[in-house]
C-alpha cells in the first residue's frame, strides 16, 4: 500500500526567505502526487499535482514541486515566503482520489 | 456558488449517541468523500461515493455509515458514537477519478 512521510512536523522561516517542504512517498507504480494547504479552521486547498510529464510542477500562490523518482520525493518549494503562507501543508499520493494517502502534515510558521 | 458546505460546524456527543453529518455541494460533482483528520495524522478516507445511490468503503470505515440519496448530498452517520471518533471530519467532492477535490470547512466532533 502507498504511504507518505513528511519528515518535518514544524518549520519556521522568515518572511522573504525561501522555503522547501519535504515529502517522501512509497508507491509501487507511477504515483499521482498532490500538495494541499490548510489554513486554520479551513478545509484543504489544492496547491499543485503531478500525474506525468514534466517533473517540475507549477502551482498556485507561487509554489512549485519537483518529482524525483530516484529519491521517491516530491518536495514543495517557494522562492520567497509571505506571511500569508503560514498554514499546514499536506503531501498526498495515490492512484486516484478513492485510494489516496496523506502525510501527517508540516506546519509552517512565518516570522516577520 | 457555495462550493462544499458541511453541517453542523461543531457538535458534542455522549458515548452511544447517534448523529448525522451533512455534506452538500452545488458544483454538480459526481464523486463525494468523507475524511477524518486527527492530530499528527493526515486525512484518512472513511467512505466515498462515485455517484447518486452508490457508496464504497475507504481506509477507515468501521463505525460509520453513509448514504447518497441525492447527487448533491452525502450523509455520514455515527450509529453509536465512541470517544475514538472524536475528530475533525471533512467532506470533499470532485468530478471524478484524479480530478481536483474541493473540500468543505470541516465539522469538529467531540465524543465524551
Interface residues (C-beta under 8 A of the other chain):
Chain A: X4 X9 X32 X41 X42 X43 X44 X45 X46 X49 X51 X90 X92 X96 X97 X98 X99 X100 X101 X102 X103 X104 X105
Chain B: X4 X31 X33 X40 X41 X42 X43 X44 X45 X48 X50 X56 X58 X59 X90 X92 X94 X97 X98 X99 X100 X101 X103 X104 X105 X106
